[in-house]
Amino acid sequence: LFSFLVFLRYQIYYGYPLQTYLEYPIIIAQDVILLLCILRFSGNMKRALLYAVTFWVGWYMLTLRKWIIDMAMNLCTFISAASKLAQLRCLWQTKDSGQVSALTWSMSAYTCA
């Protein structure tokens, strides 16, 4: 979600045409809905407000200075790769891939790459 937020804000900040980043608002909405469902069914709905505030603060903090948005854009690849490595480490430690579909994980790794 962080990467998509940064990509969207970066494209808006530099005035790219809408056609180049139209998929990001849709992807962000999907991720937010998924996060809300996870929070709702795990009984942590009170955290939703915290995540919403973090989202809005992050949205505006990204463009306070030009170097912030540029640095965030450069860190997106590292953050995406780090999340995949964290998933792999968890799978390695638990030795259980029952919750992971090889197809969806491969698609996610391909998108990250």
N, CA, C and O atoms as a Tinker XYZ file with bonds, in Angstrom:
   452  protein
     1  N      0.833000   -1.196000    0.000000    73     2
     2  CA     0.000000    0.000000    0.000000    64     1     3
     3  C      0.872000    1.251000    0.000000    63     2     4     5
     4  O      0.555000    2.241000   -0.660000    81     3
     5  N      1.986000    1.195000    0.757000    73     3     6
     6  CA     2.902000    2.329000    0.799000    64     5     7
     7  C      3.443000    2.654000   -0.596000    63     6     8     9
     8  O      3.487000    3.816000   -0.998000    81     7
     9  N      3.845000    1.632000   -1.315000    73     7    10
    10  CA     4.416000    1.856000   -2.652000    64     9    11
    11  C      3.398000    2.460000   -3.597000    63    10    12    13
    12  O      3.713000    3.384000   -4.347000    81    11
    13  N      2.180000    1.946000   -3.566000    73    11    14
    14  CA     1.147000    2.491000   -4.448000    64    13    15
    15  C      0.818000    3.931000   -4.087000    63    14    16    17
    16  O      0.589000    4.756000   -4.972000    81    15
    17  N      0.791000    4.234000   -2.809000    73    15    18
    18  CA     0.542000    5.597000   -2.357000    64    17    19
    19  C      1.633000    6.538000   -2.852000    63    18    20    21
    20  O      1.347000    7.632000   -3.339000    81    19
    21  N      2.879000    6.105000   -2.723000    73    19    22
    22  CA     4.004000    6.934000   -3.168000    64    21    23
    23  C      3.969000    7.117000   -4.683000    63    22    24    25
    24  O      4.157000    8.231000   -5.173000    81    23
    25  N      3.732000    6.036000   -5.432000    73    23    26
    26  CA     3.671000    6.144000   -6.891000    64    25    27
    27  C      2.578000    7.117000   -7.324000    63    26    28    29
    28  O      2.798000    7.951000   -8.202000    81    27
    29  N      1.410000    7.012000   -6.713000    73    27    30
    30  CA     0.299000    7.899000   -7.068000    64    29    31
    31  C      0.639000    9.349000   -6.756000    63    30    32    33
    32  O      0.450000   10.230000   -7.595000    81    31
    33  N      1.138000    9.595000   -5.557000    73    31    34
    34  CA     1.473000   10.962000   -5.160000    64    33    35
    35  C      2.584000   11.531000   -6.029000    63    34    36    37
    36  O      2.551000   12.711000   -6.379000    81    35
    37  N      3.565000   10.710000   -6.382000    73    35    38
    38  CA     4.672000   11.135000   -7.237000    64    37    39
    39  C      4.168000   11.574000   -8.607000    63    38    40    41
    40  O      4.571000   12.612000   -9.131000    81    39
    41  N      3.282000   10.765000   -9.176000    73    39    42
    42  CA     2.765000   11.077000  -10.512000    64    41    43
    43  C      1.910000   12.345000  -10.490000    63    42    44    45
    44  O      1.970000   13.154000  -11.416000    81    43
    45  N      1.121000   12.515000   -9.439000    73    43    46
    46  CA     0.308000   13.727000   -9.319000    64    45    47
    47  C      1.212000   14.944000   -9.099000    63    46    48    49
    48  O      0.996000   15.994000   -9.703000    81    47
    49  N      2.212000   14.804000   -8.245000    73    47    50
    50  CA     3.117000   15.902000   -7.906000    64    49    51
    51  C      3.843000   16.443000   -9.131000    63    50    52    53
    52  O      3.988000   17.655000   -9.289000    81    51
    53  N      4.299000   15.542000   -9.998000    73    51    54
    54  CA     5.039000   15.967000  -11.181000    64    53    55
    55  C      4.158000   16.198000  -12.406000    63    54    56    57
    56  O      4.676000   16.469000  -13.490000    81    55
    57  N      2.855000   16.098000  -12.256000    73    55    58
    58  CA     1.926000   16.452000  -13.325000    64    57    59
    59  C      1.872000   15.488000  -14.491000    63    58    60    61
    60  O      1.656000   15.912000  -15.626000    81    59
    61  N      2.059000   14.219000  -14.245000    73    59    62
    62  CA     1.947000   13.224000  -15.313000    64    61    63
    63  C      0.491000   13.128000  -15.772000    63    62    64    65
    64  O     -0.421000   13.399000  -14.990000    81    63
    65  N      0.265000   12.745000  -17.034000    73    63    66
    66  CA    -1.119000   12.593000  -17.512000    64    65    67
    67  C     -1.870000   11.522000  -16.719000    63    66    68    69
    68  O     -1.276000   10.537000  -16.279000    81    67
    69  N     -3.150000   11.717000  -16.543000    73    67    70
    70  CA    -3.989000   10.821000  -15.753000    64    69    71
    71  C     -3.926000    9.382000  -16.251000    63    70    72    73
    72  O     -4.003000    8.456000  -15.443000    81    71
    73  N     -3.790000    9.168000  -17.547000    73    71    74
    74  CA    -3.758000    7.819000  -18.101000    64    73    75
    75  C     -2.572000    7.015000  -17.610000    63    74    76    77
    76  O     -2.629000    5.785000  -17.617000    81    75
    77  N     -1.491000    7.668000  -17.182000    73    75    78
    78  CA    -0.298000    6.946000  -16.751000    64    77    79
    79  C     -0.411000    6.404000  -15.332000    63    78    80    81
    80  O      0.348000    5.514000  -14.948000    81    79
    81  N     -1.346000    6.929000  -14.549000    73    79    82
    82  CA    -1.457000    6.460000  -13.167000    64    81    83
    83  C     -2.891000    6.172000  -12.735000    63    82    84    85
    84  O     -3.175000    6.147000  -11.537000    81    83
    85  N     -3.779000    5.960000  -13.660000    73    83    86
    86  CA    -5.189000    5.740000  -13.340000    64    85    87
    87  C     -5.423000    4.446000  -12.567000    63    86    88    89
    88  O     -6.395000    4.348000  -11.817000    81    87
    89  N     -4.553000    3.451000  -12.735000    73    87    90
    90  CA    -4.768000    2.187000  -12.027000    64    89    91
    91  C     -4.427000    2.284000  -10.538000    63    90    92    93
    92  O     -4.945000    1.497000   -9.746000    81    91
    93  N     -3.575000    3.220000  -10.140000    73    91    94
    94  CA    -3.165000    3.306000   -8.740000    64    93    95
    95  C     -4.302000    3.623000   -7.774000    63    94    96    97
    96  O     -4.374000    2.996000   -6.717000    81    95
    97  N     -5.204000    4.576000   -8.085000    73    95    98
    98  CA    -6.328000    4.782000   -7.153000    64    97    99
    99  C     -7.196000    3.537000   -6.986000    63    98   100   101
   100  O     -7.720000    3.283000   -5.902000    81    99
   101  N     -7.345000    2.770000   -8.049000    73    99   102
   102  CA    -8.150000    1.542000   -7.970000    64   101   103
   103  C     -7.439000    0.508000   -7.099000    63   102   104   105
   104  O     -8.069000   -0.141000   -6.264000    81   103
   105  N     -6.141000    0.355000   -7.289000    73   103   106
   106  CA    -5.362000   -0.601000   -6.499000    64   105   107
   107  C     -5.351000   -0.189000   -5.029000    63   106   108   109
   108  O     -5.482000   -1.036000   -4.145000    81   107
   109  N     -5.196000    1.098000   -4.766000    73   107   110
   110  CA    -5.204000    1.584000   -3.384000    64   109   111
   111  C     -6.555000    1.316000   -2.739000    63   110   112   113
   112  O     -6.618000    0.887000   -1.587000    81   111
   113  N     -7.637000    1.567000   -3.474000    73   111   114
   114  CA    -8.980000    1.299000   -2.935000    64   113   115
   115  C     -9.147000   -0.189000   -2.618000    63   114   116   117
   116  O     -9.710000   -0.543000   -1.582000    81   115
   117  N     -8.666000   -1.049000   -3.497000    73   115   118
   118  CA    -8.745000   -2.491000   -3.243000    64   117   119
   119  C     -7.964000   -2.868000   -1.985000    63   118   120   121
   120  O     -8.449000   -3.641000   -1.159000    81   119
   121  N     -6.769000   -2.326000   -1.843000    73   119   122
   122  CA    -5.952000   -2.632000   -0.665000    64   121   123
   123  C     -6.596000   -2.121000    0.618000    63   122   124   125
   124  O     -6.555000   -2.797000    1.646000    81   123
   125  N     -7.187000   -0.940000    0.563000    73   123   126
   126  CA    -7.851000   -0.378000    1.741000    64   125   127
   127  C     -9.055000   -1.230000    2.124000    63   126   128   129
   128  O     -9.271000   -1.506000    3.305000    81   127
   129  N     -9.836000   -1.646000    1.139000    73   127   130
   130  CA   -10.998000   -2.505000    1.419000    64   129   131
   131  C    -10.536000   -3.832000    2.011000    63   130   132   133
   132  O    -11.140000   -4.328000    2.962000    81   131
   133  N     -9.479000   -4.405000    1.461000    73   131   134
   134  CA    -8.930000   -5.653000    1.995000    64   133   135
   135  C     -8.448000   -5.466000    3.433000    63   134   136   137
   136  O     -8.708000   -6.310000    4.291000    81   135
   137  N     -7.752000   -4.373000    3.694000    73   135   138
   138  CA    -7.280000   -4.086000    5.044000    64   137   139
   139  C     -8.448000   -3.919000    6.012000    63   138   140   141
   140  O     -8.398000   -4.415000    7.138000    81   139
   141  N     -9.491000   -3.228000    5.582000    73   139   142
   142  CA   -10.676000   -3.061000    6.431000    64   141   143
   143  C    -11.351000   -4.402000    6.725000    63   142   144   145
   144  O    -11.797000   -4.641000    7.847000    81   143
   145  N    -11.426000   -5.265000    5.731000    73   143   146
   146  CA   -12.011000   -6.594000    5.945000    64   145   147
   147  C    -11.183000   -7.400000    6.943000    63   146   148   149
   148  O    -11.731000   -8.062000    7.824000    81   147
   149  N     -9.864000   -7.339000    6.798000    73   147   150
   150  CA    -8.984000   -8.051000    7.719000    64   149   151
   151  C     -9.159000   -7.514000    9.138000    63   150   152   153
   152  O     -9.262000   -8.287000   10.090000    81   151
   153  N     -9.192000   -6.194000    9.275000    73   151   154
   154  CA    -9.372000   -5.600000   10.595000    64   153   155
   155  C    -10.736000   -5.938000   11.175000    63   154   156   157
   156  O    -10.848000   -6.214000   12.370000    81   155
   157  N    -11.757000   -5.921000   10.360000    73   155   158
   158  CA   -13.124000   -6.204000   10.819000    64   157   159
   159  C    -13.253000   -7.636000   11.334000    63   158   160   161
   160  O    -13.802000   -7.871000   12.411000    81   159
   161  N    -12.742000   -8.585000   10.556000    73   159   162
   162  CA   -12.916000   -9.986000   10.923000    64   161   163
   163  C    -11.919000  -10.481000   11.965000    63   162   164   165
   164  O    -12.103000  -11.550000   12.546000    81   163
   165  N    -10.862000   -9.702000   12.201000    73   163   166
   166  CA    -9.935000  -10.077000   13.270000    64   165   167
   167  C    -10.267000   -9.364000   14.570000    63   166   168   169
   168  O     -9.615000   -9.585000   15.591000    81   167
   169  N    -11.287000   -8.504000   14.533000    73   167   170
   170  CA   -11.729000   -7.810000   15.743000    64   169   171
   171  C    -10.892000   -6.600000   16.107000    63   170   172   173
   172  O    -10.938000   -6.148000   17.251000    81   171
   173  N    -10.139000   -6.070000   15.178000    73   171   174
   174  CA    -9.282000   -4.905000   15.434000    64   173   175
   175  C     -9.767000   -3.669000   14.687000    63   174   176   177
   176  O     -8.954000   -2.913000   14.155000    81   175
   177  N    -11.055000   -3.457000   14.641000    73   175   178
   178  CA   -11.591000   -2.340000   13.863000    64   177   179
   179  C    -11.159000   -0.980000   14.416000    63   178   180   181
   180  O    -11.164000    0.013000   13.689000    81   179
   181  N    -10.791000   -0.932000   15.687000    73   179   182
   182  CA   -10.338000    0.339000   16.271000    64   181   183
   183  C     -9.032000    0.816000   15.640000    63   182   184   185
   184  O     -8.737000    2.011000   15.643000    81   183
   185  N     -8.269000   -0.101000   15.111000    73   183   186
   186  CA    -7.019000    0.276000   14.442000    64   185   187
   187  C     -7.266000    0.951000   13.095000    63   186   188   189
   188  O     -6.370000    1.607000   12.563000    81   187
   189  N     -8.443000    0.803000   12.549000    73   187   190
   190  CA    -8.742000    1.398000   11.245000    64   189   191
   191  C     -8.567000    2.912000   11.279000    63   190   192   193
   192  O     -8.069000    3.501000   10.320000    81   191
   193  N     -8.971000    3.542000   12.370000    73   191   194
   194  CA    -8.807000    4.991000   12.497000    64   193   195
   195  C     -7.327000    5.365000   12.494000    63   194   196   197
   196  O     -6.931000    6.346000   11.866000    81   195
   197  N     -6.517000    4.581000   13.196000    73   195   198
   198  CA    -5.079000    4.830000   13.213000    64   197   199
   199  C     -4.485000    4.716000   11.812000    63   198   200   201
   200  O     -3.674000    5.549000   11.407000    81   199
   201  N     -4.888000    3.684000   11.074000    73   199   202
   202  CA    -4.393000    3.523000    9.710000    64   201   203
   203  C     -4.878000    4.634000    8.793000    63   202   204   205
   204  O     -4.133000    5.089000    7.925000    81   203
   205  N     -6.117000    5.075000    8.974000    73   203   206
   206  CA    -6.647000    6.159000    8.148000    64   205   207
   207  C     -5.886000    7.462000    8.399000    63   206   208   209
   208  O     -5.553000    8.184000    7.459000    81   207
   209  N     -5.617000    7.756000    9.663000    73   207   210
   210  CA    -4.850000    8.964000    9.994000    64   209   211
   211  C     -3.438000    8.864000    9.435000    63   210   212   213
   212  O     -2.920000    9.832000    8.878000    81   211
   213  N     -2.813000    7.702000    9.578000    73   211   214
   214  CA    -1.472000    7.494000    9.029000    64   213   215
   215  C     -1.465000    7.679000    7.512000    63   214   216   217
   216  O     -0.540000    8.271000    6.957000    81   215
   217  N     -2.500000    7.169000    6.848000    73   215   218
   218  CA    -2.621000    7.320000    5.402000    64   217   219
   219  C     -2.680000    8.793000    5.013000    63   218   220   221
   220  O     -1.940000    9.233000    4.132000    81   219
   221  N     -3.550000    9.552000    5.658000    73   219   222
   222  CA    -3.718000   10.969000    5.302000    64   221   223
   223  C     -2.488000   11.795000    5.650000    63   222   224   225
   224  O     -2.099000   12.675000    4.882000    81   223
   225  N     -1.872000   11.526000    6.794000    73   223   226
   226  CA    -0.653000   12.251000    7.163000    64   225   227
   227  C      0.456000   11.935000    6.162000    63   226   228   229
   228  O      1.160000   12.836000    5.704000    81   227
   229  N      0.608000   10.666000    5.826000    73   227   230
   230  CA     1.614000   10.276000    4.842000    64   229   231
   231  C      1.382000   10.907000    3.480000    63   230   232   233
   232  O      2.327000   11.296000    2.794000    81   231
   233  N      0.104000   11.006000    3.093000    73   231   234
   234  CA    -0.258000   11.604000    1.797000    64   233   235
   235  C      0.249000   13.032000    1.700000    63   234   236   237
   236  O      0.773000   13.436000    0.661000    81   235
   237  N      0.098000   13.801000    2.772000    73   235   238
   238  CA     0.520000   15.200000    2.740000    64   237   239
   239  C      1.991000   15.390000    3.084000    63   238   240   241
   240  O      2.610000   16.346000    2.617000    81   239
   241  N      2.557000   14.509000    3.882000    73   239   242
   242  CA     3.974000   14.621000    4.228000    64   241   243
   243  C      4.868000   14.360000    3.017000    63   242   244   245
   244  O      5.969000   14.904000    2.930000    81   243
   245  N      4.402000   13.538000    2.092000    73   243   246
   246  CA     5.228000   13.192000    0.931000    64   245   247
   247  C      5.609000   14.403000    0.094000    63   246   248   249
   248  O      6.672000   14.416000   -0.525000    81   247
   249  N      4.762000   15.413000    0.068000    73   247   250
   250  CA     5.032000   16.554000   -0.807000    64   249   251
   251  C      5.401000   17.822000   -0.048000    63   250   252   253
   252  O      5.318000   18.916000   -0.606000    81   251
   253  N      5.805000   17.697000    1.210000    73   251   254
   254  CA     6.263000   18.889000    1.929000    64   253   255
   255  C      7.521000   19.464000    1.284000    63   254   256   257
   256  O      7.672000   20.680000    1.161000    81   255
   257  N      8.401000   18.587000    0.883000    73   255   258
   258  CA     9.636000   18.977000    0.183000    64   257   259
   259  C      9.838000   18.032000   -0.989000    63   258   260   261
   260  O      9.440000   16.868000   -0.943000    81   259
   261  N     10.465000   18.551000   -2.043000    73   259   262
   262  CA    10.694000   17.748000   -3.236000    64   261   263
   263  C     11.563000   16.528000   -2.930000    63   262   264   265
   264  O     11.318000   15.453000   -3.478000    81   263
   265  N     12.557000   16.668000   -2.080000    73   263   266
   266  CA    13.466000   15.558000   -1.787000    64   265   267
   267  C     12.752000   14.419000   -1.063000    63   266   268   269
   268  O     13.166000   13.265000   -1.176000    81   267
   269  N     11.684000   14.727000   -0.321000    73   267   270
   270  CA    10.956000   13.670000    0.392000    64   269   271
   271  C     10.266000   12.741000   -0.601000    63   270   272   273
   272  O     10.375000   11.521000   -0.484000    81   271
   273  N      9.559000   13.306000   -1.576000    73   271   274
   274  CA     8.853000   12.478000   -2.558000    64   273   275
   275  C      9.853000   11.709000   -3.421000    63   274   276   277
   276  O      9.611000   10.555000   -3.776000    81   275
   277  N     10.972000   12.344000   -3.756000    73   275   278
   278  CA    11.993000   11.660000   -4.563000    64   277   279
   279  C     12.636000   10.514000   -3.789000    63   278   280   281
   280  O     12.856000    9.439000   -4.347000    81   279
   281  N     12.942000   10.733000   -2.503000    73   279   282
   282  CA    13.536000    9.684000   -1.693000    64   281   283
   283  C     12.538000    8.536000   -1.471000    63   282   284   285
   284  O     12.911000    7.363000   -1.520000    81   283
   285  N     11.276000    8.885000   -1.230000    73   283   286
   286  CA    10.258000    7.852000   -1.028000    64   285   287
   287  C     10.101000    7.004000   -2.283000    63   286   288   289
   288  O      9.931000    5.788000   -2.202000    81   287
   289  N     10.158000    7.649000   -3.436000    73   287   290
   290  CA    10.044000    6.910000   -4.697000    64   289   291
   291  C     11.211000    5.943000   -4.865000    63   290   292   293
   292  O     11.028000    4.820000   -5.334000    81   291
   293  N     12.408000    6.377000   -4.483000    73   291   294
   294  CA    13.574000    5.508000   -4.590000    64   293   295
   295  C     13.527000    4.361000   -3.587000    63   294   296   297
   296  O     14.062000    3.289000   -3.865000    81   295
   297  N     12.908000    4.555000   -2.441000    73   295   298
   298  CA    12.827000    3.523000   -1.418000    64   297   299
   299  C     11.739000    2.487000   -1.691000    63   298   300   301
   300  O     11.729000    1.428000   -1.064000    81   299
   301  N     10.834000    2.773000   -2.608000    73   299   302
   302  CA     9.718000    1.861000   -2.878000    64   301   303
   303  C     10.182000    0.479000   -3.309000    63   302   304   305
   304  O      9.635000   -0.525000   -2.855000    81   303
   305  N     11.174000    0.415000   -4.169000    73   303   306
   306  CA    11.672000   -0.878000   -4.627000    64   305   307
   307  C     12.267000   -1.658000   -3.459000    63   306   308   309
   308  O     12.032000   -2.859000   -3.327000    81   307
   309  N     13.031000   -0.982000   -2.621000    73   307   310
   310  CA    13.623000   -1.632000   -1.460000    64   309   311
   311  C     12.546000   -2.133000   -0.499000    63   310   312   313
   312  O     12.649000   -3.246000    0.017000    81   311
   313  N     11.525000   -1.330000   -0.257000    73   311   314
   314  CA    10.457000   -1.719000    0.661000    64   313   315
   315  C      9.674000   -2.902000    0.097000    63   314   316   317
   316  O      9.339000   -3.825000    0.839000    81   315
   317  N      9.380000   -2.890000   -1.192000    73   315   318
   318  CA     8.665000   -4.012000   -1.809000    64   317   319
   319  C      9.485000   -5.294000   -1.736000    63   318   320   321
   320  O      8.956000   -6.361000   -1.423000    81   319
   321  N     10.772000   -5.184000   -2.025000    73   319   322
   322  CA    11.633000   -6.367000   -1.955000    64   321   323
   323  C     11.765000   -6.853000   -0.517000    63   322   324   325
   324  O     11.775000   -8.059000   -0.273000    81   323
   325  N     11.866000   -5.938000    0.428000    73   323   326
   326  CA    11.978000   -6.322000    1.834000    64   325   327
   327  C     10.723000   -7.050000    2.311000    63   326   328   329
   328  O     10.811000   -7.987000    3.105000    81   327
   329  N      9.567000   -6.625000    1.833000    73   327   330
   330  CA     8.340000   -7.314000    2.245000    64   329   331
   331  C      8.309000   -8.742000    1.710000    63   330   332   333
   332  O      7.833000   -9.650000    2.392000    81   331
   333  N      8.808000   -8.944000    0.510000    73   331   334
   334  CA     8.866000  -10.298000   -0.045000    64   333   335
   335  C      9.857000  -11.160000    0.739000    63   334   336   337
   336  O      9.603000  -12.339000    0.983000    81   335
   337  N     10.979000  -10.569000    1.130000    73   335   338
   338  CA    11.953000  -11.310000    1.921000    64   337   339
   339  C     11.383000  -11.675000    3.298000    63   338   340   341
   340  O     11.656000  -12.756000    3.820000    81   339
   341  N     10.599000  -10.776000    3.876000    73   339   342
   342  CA     9.959000  -11.075000    5.164000    64   341   343
   343  C      8.968000  -12.226000    5.016000    63   342   344   345
   344  O      8.868000  -13.079000    5.898000    81   343
   345  N      8.241000  -12.248000    3.912000    73   343   346
   346  CA     7.310000  -13.346000    3.660000    64   345   347
   347  C      8.071000  -14.671000    3.496000    63   346   348   349
   348  O      7.673000  -15.699000    4.044000    81   347
   349  N      9.153000  -14.628000    2.744000    73   347   350
   350  CA     9.960000  -15.835000    2.554000    64   349   351
   351  C     10.537000  -16.339000    3.872000    63   350   352   353
   352  O     10.544000  -17.543000    4.128000    81   351
   353  N     11.018000  -15.427000    4.706000    73   351   354
   354  CA    11.567000  -15.813000    6.005000    64   353   355
   355  C     10.502000  -16.472000    6.878000    63   354   356   357
   356  O     10.768000  -17.472000    7.545000    81   355
   357  N      9.311000  -15.912000    6.868000    73   355   358
   358  CA     8.214000  -16.488000    7.642000    64   357   359
   359  C      7.880000  -17.887000    7.134000    63   358   360   361
   360  O      7.684000  -18.807000    7.928000    81   359
   361  N      7.817000  -18.048000    5.824000    73   359   362
   362  CA     7.551000  -19.365000    5.252000    64   361   363
   363  C      8.657000  -20.356000    5.616000    63   362   364   365
   364  O      8.384000  -21.519000    5.911000    81   363
   365  N      9.891000  -19.893000    5.594000    73   363   366
   366  CA    11.021000  -20.764000    5.904000    64   365   367
   367  C     10.979000  -21.208000    7.362000    63   366   368   369
   368  O     11.241000  -22.370000    7.673000    81   367
   369  N     10.646000  -20.272000    8.254000    73   367   370
   370  CA    10.619000  -20.600000    9.674000    64   369   371
   371  C      9.465000  -21.534000   10.032000    63   370   372   373
   372  O      9.638000  -22.462000   10.821000    81   371
   373  N      8.296000  -21.289000    9.457000    73   371   374
   374  CA     7.131000  -22.112000    9.804000    64   373   375
   375  C      7.121000  -23.429000    9.045000    63   374   376   377
   376  O      6.464000  -24.384000    9.458000    81   375
   377  N      7.845000  -23.481000    7.945000    73   375   378
   378  CA     7.864000  -24.676000    7.090000    64   377   379
   379  C      6.458000  -25.076000    6.652000    63   378   380   381
   380  O      6.176000  -26.252000    6.422000    81   379
   381  N      5.576000  -24.075000    6.541000    73   379   382
   382  CA     4.194000  -24.326000    6.156000    64   381   383
   383  C      3.774000  -23.288000    5.127000    63   382   384   385
   384  O      3.694000  -22.098000    5.433000    81   383
   385  N      3.511000  -23.731000    3.931000    73   383   386
   386  CA     3.066000  -22.820000    2.881000    64   385   387
   387  C      1.588000  -23.034000    2.569000    63   386   388   389
   388  O      1.120000  -22.695000    1.483000    81   387
   389  N      0.870000  -23.590000    3.514000    73   387   390
   390  CA    -0.541000  -23.894000    3.301000    64   389   391
   391  C     -1.400000  -22.675000    3.039000    63   390   392   393
   392  O     -2.422000  -22.779000    2.360000    81   391
   393  N     -1.011000  -21.523000    3.559000    73   391   394
   394  CA    -1.800000  -20.308000    3.379000    64   393   395
   395  C     -1.373000  -19.517000    2.133000    63   394   396   397
   396  O     -1.949000  -18.472000    1.832000    81   395
   397  N     -0.377000  -20.012000    1.425000    73   395   398
   398  CA     0.176000  -19.268000    0.296000    64   397   399
   399  C     -0.076000  -20.014000   -1.001000    63   398   400   401
   400  O      0.286000  -21.183000   -1.137000    81   399
   401  N     -0.690000  -19.343000   -1.937000    73   399   402
   402  CA    -0.868000  -19.908000   -3.263000    64   401   403
   403  C      0.379000  -19.588000   -4.085000    63   402   404   405
   404  O      0.815000  -18.437000   -4.132000    81   403
   405  N      0.938000  -20.578000   -4.716000    73   403   406
   406  CA     2.149000  -20.364000   -5.522000    64   405   407
   407  C      1.889000  -19.379000   -6.649000    63   406   408   409
   408  O      2.758000  -18.568000   -6.967000    81   407
   409  N      0.717000  -19.432000   -7.256000    73   407   410
   410  CA     0.397000  -18.533000   -8.361000    64   409   411
   411  C      0.319000  -17.092000   -7.883000    63   410   412   413
   412  O      0.924000  -16.212000   -8.496000    81   411
   413  N     -0.411000  -16.829000   -6.802000    73   411   414
   414  CA    -0.546000  -15.443000   -6.338000    64   413   415
   415  C      0.777000  -14.913000   -5.807000    63   414   416   417
   416  O      1.098000  -13.743000   -6.017000    81   415
   417  N      1.549000  -15.748000   -5.125000    73   415   418
   418  CA     2.835000  -15.288000   -4.634000    64   417   419
   419  C      3.774000  -15.002000   -5.800000    63   418   420   421
   420  O      4.524000  -14.027000   -5.755000    81   419
   421  N      3.748000  -15.815000   -6.824000    73   419   422
   422  CA     4.585000  -15.586000   -8.007000    64   421   423
   423  C      4.192000  -14.298000   -8.716000    63   422   424   425
   424  O      5.054000  -13.534000   -9.149000    81   423
   425  N      2.897000  -14.060000   -8.833000    73   423   426
   426  CA     2.446000  -12.815000   -9.449000    64   425   427
   427  C      2.889000  -11.611000   -8.635000    63   426   428   429
   428  O      3.289000  -10.593000   -9.200000    81   427
   429  N      2.823000  -11.718000   -7.322000    73   427   430
   430  CA     3.258000  -10.637000   -6.450000    64   429   431
   431  C      4.769000  -10.404000   -6.580000    63   430   432   433
   432  O      5.219000   -9.262000   -6.666000    81   431
   433  N      5.531000  -11.473000   -6.595000    73   431   434
   434  CA     6.987000  -11.347000   -6.756000    64   433   435
   435  C      7.338000  -10.770000   -8.118000    63   434   436   437
   436  O      8.268000   -9.972000   -8.229000    81   435
   437  N      6.606000  -11.162000   -9.156000    73   435   438
   438  CA     6.844000  -10.616000  -10.498000    64   437   439
   439  C      6.544000   -9.126000  -10.523000    63   438   440   441
   440  O      7.306000   -8.348000  -11.096000    81   439
   441  N      5.441000   -8.726000   -9.908000    73   439   442
   442  CA     5.075000   -7.309000   -9.873000    64   441   443
   443  C      6.128000   -6.514000   -9.125000    63   442   444   445
   444  O      6.484000   -5.410000   -9.537000    81   443
   445  N      6.625000   -7.060000   -8.039000    73   443   446
   446  CA     7.664000   -6.395000   -7.255000    64   445   447
   447  C      8.934000   -6.229000   -8.086000    63   446   448   449
   448  O      9.564000   -5.172000   -8.081000    81   447
   449  N      9.293000   -7.289000   -8.796000    73   447   450
   450  CA    10.515000   -7.224000   -9.606000    64   449   451
   451  C     10.353000   -6.239000  -10.740000    63   450   452
   452  O     11.277000   -6.048000  -11.530000    81   451
